[in-house]
Amino acid sequence: MDGGVYSLAYSESYKVLFTAGYKKYIQCWDINPLYHDSTLLGKLIGHRSLVSAITTVEHTPMCLSADDSGSIKVWDIRSL
């Protein structure tokens, strides 16, 4: 990820890692449990300023993110 990682969250239920790093989007990664490598699944795009925090709500398909302007977004992991 360009510029490093500022925040990350992992969904145990969906086996997806979310990373944010000084950008206006979140990257979603599939983590292979056998080989421990990653594949980029896609990006969550929609923040108007830098993403500052992300978390997941276990046992649900929700990922929550906040940006520097104070906006909070709720994302559906199933559809990215």
Order of alpha helices (4+ residues) and beta strands (2+ residues): beta-beta-beta-beta-beta-beta-beta
